[in-house]
Amino acid sequence: MVAALGGAPGAGLRLTGRMASMGMKADAVMMDVLRKSNAAEHARRSKPLQVAQAAQRRAEALAQAQEEAQKQAMKIPAASIRP
């Protein structure tokens, strides 16, 4: 659920663990051992993918900014052209 809302997949596991260790009464679905291990594995595997996706977005933004800067540099202001 936390991952579906845009958070880190491991955040829900850590939060559930902290709540249980503190004896908090909360409306949470407790996972059995298999589901918990699957969620932990998913969190472990998804982190490198998230890092790679963020790097790709940064590279694309940089390329776009460089392209825009190059376009701006090639424009000759009308005031600098003398008849």
Protein Blocks (a to p, Z undefined) as FASTA:
>chain_A
ZZmnopafklmmmmmmmmmmnopacddddddfklmmmmmmmmmmmmmmmmmmmmmmmmmm
mmmmmmmmmmmmmpccfklpcZZ
